[in-house]
Amino acid sequence: MRVGKPFVSPLILCVCLAAAGCSKKNDDPIATGENGTTFPGGPLGGIGAAGTLGASGTIGVGTPGVGVAGSGTAGIGAAGIGAAGAGATGGSGPVTGTGSASVLQYHANAKRDGLYVDPLFTRTAAAMIKREPSFAAPIKGPTYAQPLYVENGDGNDWIVTATEQNEVSAINALTGIPVWQKVLAPPGEPGCGGSVRPLGITGTPVIDVESRTIYVAAMTMGNKHQIFALSLADGSVLPGWPVDLSTVSAGGVAFNSAVQNQRGALLIVGRTLYVPYGGNFQDCGDFHGWVIGVPLDNPAAPIAFVTKGLGGGIWAPGGLASDGVSVFAATGNTMEKAGAMNTTPATWSHGNAVLRLAPDLKEITEGQTIDFFATMAWKDEDKEGWDLGSSSPVLFNVPGSTPADLVLAMGKSGDAYLLDAAKLGGVGGELAKVSVTAGGIAGGMIQAAAVYPTPTGTFAAFRSTQQPTMCASGMGNFAALKVTAGAPPKLAMGWCTEGNGTGSPIVTSTDGMTDTVVWFFVGGKLVGVNGETGQTIYRDSESVGYIDKYQTPIVAKGRLFVAATDAVYSFTVK
């Protein structure tokens, strides 16, 4: 990173039917099997209208699983009995049972698509969303990490936040009153180009509801990177934690806390916690891109992947993504030698790439083209600091396409890439590429796209610091790409809308496909636009205050929450 680089669930209704062929997935221990809810292929994808089950349905359906293509019979929704529908390949959201609204990780699920399914969020209701003036839960910021939401089943749902003061809080979701607040350790004071002071928790934590555990990565006093496991009940540190990364090494490289930084969201796949690391502002020091894997049952034995070249930081807010088996990471620019900005290694060394890592984090080699993608212009992008890894990879499915399982990657060069998730393709191996701006997606900032299906195609909403080019409609710095099914699928610019803002967008839908609304903040004011056209549906007249560039809202039970610098705010459509 250099000048221009920042220091920088949901009510998904998934019923795992025998005909849908759900398979075992352990990264969300009490998830229902996910079928066509996220990307339904049938008329309603098994989602019911108002009917026999209430919004807090008591049936937890299925073992952990990723749905596969299959025919849905009658699906049970959180609000009723659904009509029959064809289930397409499912998503991997953190669903905890029929009627659950828990948001346990960044952008709602491990695929990082940012799609929240909530029957209350119709477009009509979105136009009348209101801020709850009595709800302003205080926290000690700055706050970069996305808030999380835990449905406790007793009516006392909690919001979980983490800040740069190393303060983790559980807040009553109805009243805004803290249930508990813990400071893990004094935060660090970054050297080597660090621009956030103090430096504590930046990356969004992840929650394992089966064990009632919150996993958090923090920089602590003495510039020591540590990974904590906290009891959800009271915030206490669990035995065997924290994990001190000063003893970690991989590929002949030792982890150097003084020059590393942790920005990306945490991820659980199986019984392993994965945490990404990059460097500090201006690419100083001998940092690398790292993925640390901590076995939840044996935290004293971490595993690791490290980029072959210096640099290659994994630092975007969405962090890592997963299909339930592999771990996907996007990297930044690599360097010829430590601190040598505007240089590049003689050979590709994991920079400006999307990497697919095995659960054991074994090393990727250049010959394994199915396991990595690098831009054809990686050398030039190294020299310009145009990180492909300035945005997080997003996994999604487009029924009827060949291939159907896809990855979206965006970089500071202004280019967006569509990749085959099963065969990333090596250098220049993209399925499709489109130039979004002349000067970079999210230019000197960072973001995470929200990807969602609609009756008119699949869209990917994102934020840029420059006006995107060739928009099909509208003007503004929030925009959407459109993916069209084909062999291979096609990628093109869709709509543009609104002005410059901060943070990353999310999208709501009543059933996973219809009534899509993209939500984001401009000048601290909430904005909602039609997910298919970009037409403004709602724009708040009052700002909640400063929303950081890493921030993104969440949705649960007819309410939208966002963490500003020093408080969490709530909006409701109920």
N, C-alpha and C positions, 0 to 999 in steps of 0.2 A: 504494500500500500504506500501511496505517496501523496503529494499535494493533489487534492481532488478526490481522495479516498476518505471516507468518513471513519472516525473512530466509532472511528466511529472508531359425550360431545353433543356438542351440538345435539339437536334432537334428530339424529339420523335414525330412520326406521328400517331396520334390517331384520328380516326373518329368514332363517336358514332352513330351507325346505329340502326334503330328501331329493326332489327332482332337480334342485339347483346344485347339488354336489359340493357342499362346502367342505373345505379342507382345514386341517389343523394349523393354527397360527398362535404363537405364544407371546407375541410382543404386547398383547393387550389381554391380560389373564382372564378377565371375565367378559370379554367381548362376545356379542352375538356373532354368528357367522354372517359375514357381509355378502349380500348378493347384489341384485341390480338396483339397490337404493341410490347409490351414488351416481351411477350411470345407467339408469333404467333403459331397457330396450323395448319394453312392452308399453301398452297404453298408459298404465299408471305405475308399472314396475312393482306391483304388489303393495301400493300405498293406499290406505283406506281413507275414506271421508269420515265424517262424524259417525260414530256407531257405538259398539258395545263396550269398548274399553276406554277408560278415562285417560287423561293426559299423563297421569302418573301410574301407568299400567304396571301391574305387579309381576308380569310374566317375563322372566329373563330367558331368552330363547337361544339355544345352541352353545356349543363350545367355541373357543377361539377359532376363527377361520377366515379365509379369504374366499369369497364367493366366486364361482366360475360360471361360464355361460350355461344357461339351462332354462327350462320352461317353468315359470312360476305358476303355482295354483293360487288359491286364495291366500293373500298375505295379511298378517295381522299388523295393523298400524297402531301408533300410540293413541289415535283418536277413533279407531274403529276397525271394521273388517273391510279389507281392500278387495277390489275386483281382480280377476285373474290377469296376469301379464307375463310377458317374456322377460326373464332376468338376464341382463348382460353381465359381463365380467364386473365383479364388484369392487368397491373401494376398500380401504383398510382403516376406517375411522375408529376412534376410541369409544365404541358403543358398550354400554354396561347393562343392557337389558331393554326390553320393550318399554318405552316411556322414559328412558334415561335422557338426561340433558347434560351429562358431565362433559367438560372440555378438559382433557387430561394432557394435551401437548400442543405444540405450535400449529396454528392453522388447521386445527380440528382433528387431524389424522396424520398417520405416518407418511402418506403420499404427499402431504403438504399442499393439498388443493384448495384449502380455505373455504370449502363448501359446507354451509350449515343448513340442515334440513329442519325447518320449523313450520308447522301448518299455520301458525298465527301470523307469520310474516308474508301475508299477501301483498301485492302491490298497492291495493287500496289501503290496507292498514299501514303500509310503509309511508304513505303520503301524510299520515296523521300521527306518526311517531312523536312522542313527547319526552323531553328530558324530565327526570324525576328530581325536582328541586330539593327535596329533603334528603336525597342520597348523595353524599360526597364523602367517601371513606378515606380518611387521612393516611398517608404513607410517607416515609422519609426517602425522597428521591435523591438524585435523578432516577427515573424509571425507564429502562430500555426493554425489559422482558415483558412479553405479553402476559396478561393475567390468565389464570386458569379457573375452572369452575367445577366443584365437586358436589354432586347430589348425594346427600347423606341418607335419604330415605325416611327421615323423621321430620321433614319440613324445615329443617335448619340447614339449608344449603350454604356452602362456603365459596368465597372467592379467595384464591391464593395468589399473592403477589411477591415479587422479589426485586430489590433495588440495589443501586450502586453503594449504598451504605451497608450492604450485606444484611439487610433486614428482610426477613421472610415473614409474611403475615397471612393469617387465616381470618377472613372477614365475613360476617353474617351477610348473606346475599340479599336479605330483605331489608335489614335495618342499616347496613353500612358500619355497624359497630364491630371493632376487632374482637375476635374470639381469643386469639393469642398473637403475639408479635415477638420474634426472636432475632437478635443480632448474632450472627454466627461467629464473627471475629471482626476486629477492626479491618477496614478495607485497605488495599494497597495504594501506593503512590507510584504510578508507572513512570519508568524512565524510558530511554530509548524511543523517543517520539510519541509516547502515549499522550493522548489529548483529552481523556476523560478523567477528571479528578474530583472526588476519590474514585478508585476503580475497585468495584466489588463484584456484584452479580450482573452480567450483561445478557448472557444467553438465557432463553426461556427454559425454565425447569420442565420436568416431566413427572407425572404422578402414576404410580402403580396402585390402583385402588384395591386389588386383591390383598396386598400386604399393608395397605394404608400407609404408603411411603412416598415422600417427596424427594426427588433427586435434584441436586443443585450444584452447579460449578461456580466457584468463587475465587477471586484473587484476594488474598489476605495480607495483613501487615508483614513486611519483609519481602513483598512481591513473590509470594508463594502461591502457586495454583493448587487448589484442593477441590475434591469432589465430595459432597456431603450427602448422607441419607438421613432424612428427618422423619420423625413420627408425625403423621397427619393429625393425630389427636392433640398434640401439644407443642410440636416443633422441636422436641428434644432430639439430639444427635444419637443415632442408633449405634450399638456396639460394632466395632470393626471399622468404623468410619470416623473422620474423613480419610480419603485416599490422597496421600501426598505424591504429586507427580514427579518430584525431584529424582526419583530412582528409576523412572521409566526410560527405556531405550528401545530402538528398533532400527534395523538396517545399518548398524554401526554408528547411529546418531543418538546422543543423549538429549533428553528433553530439558531445555534451558528455560526455566520459568521467567527469568529476567527479561527475555526478549520475545516471549510468546504472549498471546492474548486470546481470550475466549469470548466469542461474540455469538456464535450460532446456537440454535436450539438443540436441546438434548433429545435423545431418541432411545427407546427400548425395543429390541428385537429379540425374541426368545427370552432367555434369562440373562441377557447382556445389556448393559447400559453403554451407549456410544456417545462420546463428547468430542466435538471438533475444535481445533485450535488453529490460529493464524498468527500474524505478527502485529506490530504496532504501526501507527501512522508514519508514513514516509519510508517504509521498508527498511528500517534500521536494524542492524545486528544480524546474527547468523540464525534467523528463525527458519522454520519449515512449516509446511502444512502437516498437521497431525490429526489422526482419529484415534482416540484412546477408548478401548473397550474394557469395561469393568464387569467381571462376572458377578451377578447379584448375590450368588451363593458363596462366593469366595473373593471378596473385594481386595484382598491382599495380593492377588495374582493378576494384575491388569495386563492386557495385550495392547498392541499398537501398530498402526500404519504410519509411515512418515514419507513425505515426498522425497524423491531421489535428489532433486535440485534444491538449492537454497530458495526460499520464498515459497510460492505455491500455496499461500494461506487459504484455509477453509474458514470463511469468516462472515458469510451472508447471514441475515437474521433467521431464515428458515433452517439453517444448519444442514442436517443430514435428512435424507428421505429413504423410505424403504417400501418394498413390495411384500414385506413379511418374511423375506429370506435374505436378500442382499441389502447392502447399505450403499446409497448413492451420495456422492459428494462432488461439489464443483470447486475448482481451485483457481487461484489468482496467478499473477505473473511470477515467473522464476527469474533468478539472477545468476550472473557469471560468478560473482563472489559476494561475500557478505556486505550488505549496505550499498552495493553498486547499482544504484538506480539507473534506468535506461540501458541496461545490458541484458544479455540472454545467454544461456548455456549453449554450447556447441551442438548438442543433441537434445531432443525433447526429454524433459525430466519431470513429467507429471504436471506441468504448468498449463494454464488456460485450458482446462479440461473438465470433463465429467467422468468420474471414476465409479465403477461398480466394484465394491469390495465384498469379499466373502465374509461370512460371520467370524472367521478366525483372523481376518484382516491380513491375509497373506499378501505379499508384494505383487504388484501388477507390473508386467514387462511390456515393452513396446510391441512384441509379437502377438500379445493377447488382444487383438483388436475388438473382440466381442466385449471386453471389459473396460474399454476406455474410448472416449471421443476427445479429440483435440482439434481446435480450429486450424484451418489450412494456414492462417496467418499468425500462428502462435508466436513466432519470433518477433514479428512487428508489434504484436500486442504486448509481449514482454517489455519491449523497449518503450512503448507508450504508456504502460501501466493500465491497459484496458482489460481488466480482469474479466474473464468469463464468470468467475466466481463471485462477482458483485451481487448476483441474484442467486437464489437457491434453486436447485433442480426441482421440478414438479412432475410427478408420475400420474398418468391418467389413461383412460381407455376410450377409444372411439369405435363403437360397434360398426361393422361393415368395412373397416379399413384393413389393409394388408401392408404392414403389421397393424394390429389394433392396440397393443400396449405400447405407450409412447412416453417420452421424456421431453419436457420443454426446458431449454436453457437460454438465458439472456446474459449479455455481457456489456461492459462499458463501451465497447466499440460501436454500439448502436445496432447490433445484429441479434436476431433471435433464431434459434436452431431447434428443429424438430428431429428427435432421435428415436431409433428403435430400441426399446428398453431391453430386449433380449440380445441385441447385437449392436452395441454402441457405434462400431464402425471404424475406430481408429482415427488417424489424422484425416480431416476433410470428409468423414464418413456420414455426414448428416443426411436425413431423408429430404429435408427442405430447409431453406434459409430465407429470411426476409430482412431487409434493412429497415429498421424502425425509425431511427433518427439519424441525422447527419453527425451528431456529436455524442451519442451514447445514451443507452437506457440507464435511467437513474444516475446519469453523469457522475457528479462528485458525491452521490449519495448511494443508498442501498435500498433494496426492496425485495418483496416476495410476491410473485404473481398468484392470482386466484383463478383456478381453471374449473369450468363447469359446463355441463351439457344443457342444451335448450332444444325446443322443437325445430329451431332454424339452424342448428349447428353447435359446435363446441367452441367456447370462447375462453380467452385467457386475459384477464384484466390486470393492468400493471400501472405503475407510476414512473414517469420520466421527468427529468429536470428540463428537458427541451420539448418543444412541440413536435410530436411524431409526424412523419411525412406520409402522404398518400392515404389519409384517413378516408374511409368510405363515407363518413358523415361526422359533422361536428368539429369543434376545435377545443384544444386544451391539453393539459399535460397528463391527465388520466386517460387511459386508452385501453383498447382490447384488440388482441389478435383473434383471428377466426381460423379454426381448423376444420377442413372439409374432408369427409371420408373419401378414400380412394386407394389405389394401389400404385404408388404410395399415397398417403394422405397429403393434402395441400395446406400450406400455411400462407396467410395473407393478412394485411392490416384490416381491422374492422372499424369500429367507431372511436372517436375522440370526444372528450367532454371536460368541462370545468377547468379551473385554474390550477396553479401549482400548489402542492400540498406536502404533507409529511406522512411518513409511515407507509404501510402496505394495505391494500384493499382486502376485503372478504366478500363473500356472496351468500345471500340467503335464498332459499327456495322452499316452497310448500311441500314438495314431494321429491326433490332431487333433480327436477328438470323444468318445471313450469314456475311462473311468477318469480323469475330470478331478479334480484336486486343487488347491485354492487354498492358496497358501503366503504367510505373512506373519509378522511378529515382534511379540510382546507382551512388554514388559519385557525385551527382549533375548533372549527364548526363542522358538525356532522353533515355529510352529503350522501344521498342515496340516488342511484340512477338505474334505469331499465337495463338489465343485463344483456339484452339483445340489440338495443339501439343506442344506449348511452344517454337517452333523454332523461333530464333531471326529474325525479319524482319528489325529492325532499331536500331542502337545504335549511339548516338551522340558522337562526338570526343571532344566536348567542354562542360565544366561544367558551369552551371548558378550560381554556388555558393552553399552555404549550404541550404539544404532542410530539414526542421524539421521533426521529427518523427511523428508529428500529421498531416503533410501536405498531400494533395492529389490534383492532377490536375483536370481541368475541360475541356470540349470541347463545342464549339459553332461556328457554321457557318464555318466549315472547318479549325478551329484554335484550338490549345490546349494552355491553360494558366496554369501557376503555380506560386505560391507565394514563393519566396525564402526569406531569412531573411529580406532584406531591399528593395526588388523590385519585381514587377510582370513581368514575361517573357512570350513571345508568340512564338509559332511554328505554321506553316501553311502548309496545303497540297494543297492549292489552286494555 
